[in-house]
Amino acid sequence: MKQTQRLDKILAHVGIGTRSELKRLAKEGAIYVNGVKVKDSGMQVNPETDVIKVNGEAVLYREFVYLMMNKPQGVVSATEDNRDRTVVDLLDDVYAPFEVFPVGRLDKDTEGFLLLTNDGKLAHNLLSPRKHVPKTYFAKVEWEVTESDREAFSQGVTLDDGYETLPGILKILKSGNESNGEFSEIELTIMEGKFHQVKRMFQAVGKRVSYLKRISMGPLVLDPNLELGQARELTKEELLALQHAHTTLEG
């Protein structure tokens, strides 16, 4: 980030107003920088060191935001859609100026962890197929999941289009029984993000996923206190872990 930027650009970025609105606010004497009334809303300031106030309220500038969402079923992982509600539609209006986007996607009927940010460089590294970022899912599967399935996944399976997946780590939490109508419950960690990959991996071994939820991505684990449809900013510790992973991935 540049050391100095136009004041109106900074204020517009955090949603204070448009450039014309900010010009008007400056004329009205509503904007101060370091205790001095601003006459020119286009002046250069340093958002990291200068104290900016609008109508007496201090402005907290951030170039990037990082959000963890517990995505519900029925919404799509996109910034806009002509038919369905999107994950961005679920966010508080305060995040609108930052123009965040989902990092990767979850299927419309899949729940769970979704990272949203406006940090394109970090998103690119997390999504790059060469980076092999681990993603862990909880699933209910019809019906019995066996040790032979676990072994098959550990070797990688061939999907319906002939693609051979990287090895996955399958943990059987509960082995179901079709005669009793019991679903198996599993956790699966994969290093890729092919379309419908988890569902298609189970199809490859003759099983069907009836419920799917992503519980982690890279170093980040879904906050159990987040209700479906809720989002929160990453904690300082989570952001540091993500940035460390990002640096490692770059290297």
Kinemage of the C-alpha trace (Angstrom):
@kinemage 1
@onewidth
@group {chain A} dominant
@subgroup {mainchain}
@vectorlist {calphas} color= white
{ca met a 1} P 0.000 0.000 0.000
{ca lys a 2} L 1.248 3.512 -0.818
{ca gln a 3} L 2.276 5.604 2.168
{ca thr a 4} L -0.051 8.428 1.200
{ca gln a 5} L -3.349 8.404 -0.650
{ca arg a 6} L -6.056 10.858 -1.566
{ca leu a 7} L -8.285 11.566 1.416
{ca asp a 8} L -11.490 11.219 -0.606
{ca lys a 9} L -10.334 7.823 -1.915
{ca ile a 10} L -9.686 6.600 1.629
{ca leu a 11} L -13.043 7.819 2.915
{ca ala a 12} L -14.913 6.408 -0.070
{ca his a 13} L -13.157 3.048 0.477
{ca val a 14} L -14.583 2.766 3.993
{ca gly a 15} L -18.043 3.864 2.878
{ca ile a 16} L -18.177 7.425 4.200
{ca gly a 17} L -19.480 8.797 0.915
{ca thr a 18} L -18.884 9.433 -2.768
{ca arg a 19} L -16.195 11.877 -3.884
{ca ser a 20} L -18.798 14.578 -4.565
{ca glu a 21} L -20.367 14.013 -1.131
{ca leu a 22} L -16.945 14.211 0.504
{ca lys a 23} L -16.185 17.435 -1.329
{ca arg a 24} L -19.382 18.869 0.131
{ca leu a 25} L -18.490 17.622 3.632
{ca ala a 26} L -15.096 19.333 3.374
{ca lys a 27} L -16.766 22.608 2.375
{ca glu a 28} L -19.074 22.263 5.371
{ca gly a 29} L -16.044 21.852 7.668
{ca ala a 30} L -16.984 18.291 8.693
{ca ile a 31} L -13.606 16.659 7.933
{ca tyr a 32} L -10.497 17.013 10.082
{ca val a 33} L -7.010 15.538 9.682
{ca asn a 34} L -4.765 15.652 12.749
{ca gly a 35} L -7.056 18.231 14.309
{ca val a 36} L -6.933 20.577 11.311
{ca lys a 37} L -10.057 21.355 9.302
{ca val a 38} L -9.773 20.044 5.740
{ca lys a 39} L -10.562 22.354 2.834
{ca asp a 40} L -9.519 20.004 0.023
{ca ser a 41} L -10.953 16.474 0.163
{ca gly a 42} L -8.400 15.429 -2.478
{ca met a 43} L -5.383 16.150 -0.243
{ca gln a 44} L -2.784 13.441 0.357
{ca val a 45} L -2.809 11.756 3.774
{ca asn a 46} L -1.253 8.699 5.360
{ca pro a 47} L -4.120 6.476 6.557
{ca glu a 48} L -1.825 4.545 8.894
{ca thr a 49} L -0.485 7.544 10.827
{ca asp a 50} L -2.837 10.495 10.262
{ca val a 51} L -5.905 10.892 12.478
{ca ile a 52} L -8.957 11.392 10.276
{ca lys a 53} L -12.320 12.478 11.686
{ca val a 54} L -15.631 13.040 9.913
{ca asn a 55} L -18.414 14.759 11.864
{ca gly a 56} L -16.359 14.207 15.021
{ca glu a 57} L -16.058 10.427 14.473
{ca ala a 58} L -12.626 8.855 14.000
{ca val a 59} L -12.240 6.917 10.744
{ca leu a 60} L -10.616 3.488 10.951
{ca tyr a 61} L -9.030 2.729 7.594
{ca arg a 62} L -8.403 -0.828 6.437
{ca glu a 63} L -7.249 -1.840 3.004
{ca phe a 64} L -8.336 -5.469 3.392
{ca val a 65} L -11.025 -7.272 5.361
{ca tyr a 66} L -11.163 -10.999 6.103
{ca leu a 67} L -14.442 -12.660 7.047
{ca met a 68} L -15.375 -16.154 8.175
{ca met a 69} L -18.908 -17.207 7.268
{ca asn a 70} L -20.974 -20.220 8.221
{ca lys a 71} L -22.664 -20.586 4.851
{ca pro a 72} L -26.228 -21.914 4.905
{ca gln a 73} L -27.849 -24.074 2.264
{ca gly a 74} L -29.796 -22.311 -0.468
{ca val a 75} L -27.360 -19.447 -1.128
{ca val a 76} L -24.694 -19.386 -3.817
{ca ser a 77} L -20.995 -18.641 -3.404
{ca ala a 78} L -20.897 -15.580 -5.634
{ca thr a 79} L -20.969 -11.790 -5.448
{ca glu a 80} L -24.120 -11.541 -7.568
{ca asp a 81} L -26.665 -13.876 -9.111
{ca asn a 82} L -29.805 -13.299 -11.162
{ca arg a 83} L -31.833 -16.040 -9.488
{ca asp a 84} L -30.480 -16.874 -6.044
{ca arg a 85} L -29.397 -15.055 -2.931
{ca thr a 86} L -25.612 -14.850 -2.623
{ca val a 87} L -23.260 -15.098 0.336
{ca val a 88} L -22.436 -11.404 -0.122
{ca asp a 89} L -26.147 -10.592 0.315
{ca leu a 90} L -25.907 -12.055 3.840
{ca leu a 91} L -23.214 -9.605 4.964
{ca asp a 92} L -23.736 -6.459 7.008
{ca asp a 93} L -23.915 -3.303 4.875
{ca val a 94} L -20.735 -2.016 6.549
{ca tyr a 95} L -18.732 -4.395 4.328
{ca ala a 96} L -20.283 -3.254 1.046
{ca pro a 97} L -17.601 -0.632 0.257
{ca phe a 98} L -14.853 -3.242 0.534
{ca glu a 99} L -16.272 -5.341 -2.325
{ca val a 100} L -15.410 -8.688 -0.727
{ca phe a 101} L -15.770 -11.948 -2.606
{ca pro a 102} L -15.820 -15.616 -1.570
{ca val a 103} L -12.509 -17.457 -1.695
{ca gly a 104} L -13.516 -20.506 -3.691
{ca arg a 105} L -17.035 -21.839 -3.612
{ca leu a 106} L -19.343 -24.143 -1.743
{ca asp a 107} L -22.204 -25.804 -3.596
{ca lys a 108} L -25.630 -24.260 -3.113
{ca asp a 109} L -26.718 -27.187 -0.917
{ca thr a 110} L -23.446 -27.313 1.072
{ca glu a 111} L -23.013 -25.593 4.436
{ca gly a 112} L -20.070 -24.431 6.459
{ca phe a 113} L -16.801 -22.557 6.355
{ca leu a 114} L -16.384 -19.895 3.716
{ca leu a 115} L -13.705 -17.204 3.658
{ca leu a 116} L -14.588 -13.831 2.140
{ca thr a 117} L -12.053 -11.083 1.509
{ca asn a 118} L -10.983 -8.352 -0.887
{ca asp a 119} L -7.342 -9.503 -0.749
{ca gly a 120} L -6.932 -10.886 -4.248
{ca lys a 121} L -3.326 -12.000 -3.833
{ca leu a 122} L -4.117 -14.114 -0.785
{ca ala a 123} L -7.216 -15.567 -2.443
{ca his a 124} L -5.199 -16.542 -5.514
{ca asn a 125} L -2.657 -18.419 -3.415
{ca leu a 126} L -5.310 -20.247 -1.415
{ca leu a 127} L -7.123 -21.313 -4.584
{ca ser a 128} L -4.152 -22.229 -6.762
{ca pro a 129} L -4.258 -25.968 -7.579
{ca arg a 130} L -0.474 -26.089 -7.146
{ca lys a 131} L -0.678 -24.989 -3.507
{ca his a 132} L -2.580 -28.030 -2.191
{ca val a 133} L -4.409 -26.177 0.586
{ca pro a 134} L -6.192 -28.736 2.824
{ca lys a 135} L -9.963 -28.497 3.159
{ca thr a 136} L -11.868 -30.699 5.623
{ca tyr a 137} L -15.540 -31.645 5.305
{ca phe a 138} L -18.069 -33.355 7.534
{ca ala a 139} L -20.551 -35.508 5.620
{ca lys a 140} L -23.438 -37.898 6.106
{ca val a 141} L -23.232 -40.702 3.581
{ca glu a 142} L -25.651 -43.395 2.434
{ca trp a 143} L -25.028 -45.939 3.867
{ca glu a 144} L -22.025 -47.924 5.134
{ca val a 145} L -18.577 -46.396 4.717
{ca thr a 146} L -15.866 -48.995 5.192
{ca glu a 147} L -12.133 -49.373 5.644
{ca ser a 148} L -11.892 -50.255 1.961
{ca asp a 149} L -13.334 -46.806 1.161
{ca arg a 150} L -10.782 -45.217 3.468
{ca glu a 151} L -7.993 -47.105 1.718
{ca ala a 152} L -9.321 -46.136 -1.729
{ca phe a 153} L -9.426 -42.469 -0.782
{ca ser a 154} L -5.896 -42.651 0.621
{ca gln a 155} L -4.713 -43.711 -2.839
{ca gly a 156} L -6.890 -41.239 -4.751
{ca val a 157} L -9.976 -42.213 -6.766
{ca thr a 158} L -11.024 -41.777 -10.385
{ca leu a 159} L -13.950 -39.401 -10.886
{ca asp a 160} L -16.703 -39.766 -13.465
{ca asp a 161} L -14.800 -37.651 -15.991
{ca gly a 162} L -11.638 -39.747 -15.646
{ca tyr a 163} L -9.817 -37.294 -13.373
{ca glu a 164} L -7.667 -38.987 -10.738
{ca thr a 165} L -7.803 -37.155 -7.429
{ca leu a 166} L -4.938 -36.596 -5.071
{ca pro a 167} L -4.986 -38.815 -1.967
{ca gly a 168} L -7.580 -37.813 0.621
{ca ile a 169} L -7.731 -38.524 4.342
{ca leu a 170} L -11.020 -40.233 5.240
{ca lys a 171} L -11.945 -40.498 8.916
{ca ile a 172} L -14.970 -42.702 9.678
{ca leu a 173} L -16.824 -41.246 12.663
{ca lys a 174} L -19.783 -43.606 12.416
{ca ser a 175} L -20.389 -46.467 10.020
{ca gly a 176} L -24.039 -46.616 8.973
{ca asn a 177} L -26.263 -49.550 8.104
{ca glu a 178} L -28.712 -49.482 5.208
{ca ser a 179} L -31.028 -52.061 6.753
{ca asn a 180} L -31.494 -49.777 9.780
{ca gly a 181} L -31.627 -46.601 7.693
{ca glu a 182} L -28.474 -45.326 9.378
{ca phe a 183} L -26.156 -42.917 7.605
{ca ser a 184} L -22.408 -43.032 7.967
{ca glu a 185} L -20.753 -39.919 9.361
{ca ile a 186} L -17.283 -39.045 8.118
{ca glu a 187} L -14.657 -36.351 7.881
{ca leu a 188} L -12.735 -36.027 4.641
{ca thr a 189} L -9.667 -33.866 4.037
{ca ile a 190} L -8.764 -33.124 0.429
{ca met a 191} L -6.127 -30.923 -1.177
{ca glu a 192} L -8.119 -29.919 -4.247
{ca gly a 193} L -11.375 -28.185 -5.060
{ca lys a 194} L -12.828 -29.825 -8.145
{ca phe a 195} L -16.510 -29.270 -8.908
{ca his a 196} L -18.651 -31.345 -6.504
{ca gln a 197} L -15.452 -33.189 -5.567
{ca val a 198} L -16.494 -34.731 -2.247
{ca lys a 199} L -19.796 -35.971 -3.670
{ca arg a 200} L -18.089 -37.341 -6.779
{ca met a 201} L -15.393 -39.102 -4.741
{ca phe a 202} L -18.073 -41.004 -2.859
{ca gln a 203} L -19.903 -41.724 -6.107
{ca ala a 204} L -16.654 -43.282 -7.321
{ca val a 205} L -16.906 -45.875 -4.514
{ca gly a 206} L -20.657 -46.403 -4.952
{ca lys a 207} L -21.857 -44.123 -2.132
{ca arg a 208} L -24.046 -41.012 -1.974
{ca val a 209} L -23.493 -37.899 0.139
{ca ser a 210} L -26.750 -36.686 1.687
{ca tyr a 211} L -25.348 -33.804 3.774
{ca leu a 212} L -22.111 -31.861 3.416
{ca lys a 213} L -20.467 -29.201 5.546
{ca arg a 214} L -16.989 -27.722 5.261
{ca ile a 215} L -15.404 -27.371 8.674
{ca ser a 216} L -11.946 -26.019 7.878
{ca met a 217} L -9.735 -24.523 5.188
{ca gly a 218} L -5.992 -24.270 5.585
{ca pro a 219} L -5.235 -23.218 9.184
{ca leu a 220} L -8.749 -21.863 9.816
{ca val a 221} L -11.515 -23.839 11.537
{ca leu a 222} L -15.185 -22.901 11.453
{ca asp a 223} L -16.224 -21.071 14.614
{ca pro a 224} L -18.844 -23.293 16.338
{ca asn a 225} L -20.529 -20.155 17.700
{ca leu a 226} L -21.347 -18.860 14.212
{ca glu a 227} L -24.973 -19.531 13.337
{ca leu a 228} L -25.840 -20.455 9.760
{ca gly a 229} L -25.741 -17.301 7.654
{ca gln a 230} L -23.616 -15.386 10.135
{ca ala a 231} L -20.156 -13.992 9.449
{ca arg a 232} L -17.463 -12.379 11.557
{ca glu a 233} L -14.052 -10.882 10.980
{ca leu a 234} L -11.058 -13.107 11.580
{ca thr a 235} L -9.371 -12.702 14.942
{ca lys a 236} L -5.828 -11.369 15.052
{ca glu a 237} L -4.564 -14.910 15.705
{ca glu a 238} L -6.553 -16.369 12.800
{ca leu a 239} L -5.334 -13.660 10.446
{ca leu a 240} L -1.718 -14.232 11.488
{ca ala a 241} L -2.128 -17.972 10.891
{ca leu a 242} L -3.656 -17.288 7.472
{ca gln a 243} L -0.921 -14.825 6.540
{ca his a 244} L 1.746 -17.284 7.674
{ca ala a 245} L 0.145 -19.990 5.547
{ca his a 246} L -0.059 -17.491 2.673
{ca thr a 247} L 3.669 -16.730 2.991
{ca thr a 248} L 4.465 -20.453 3.133
{ca leu a 249} L 2.324 -21.074 0.060
{ca glu a 250} L 4.087 -18.292 -1.841
{ca gly a 251} L 7.434 -19.857 -1.062
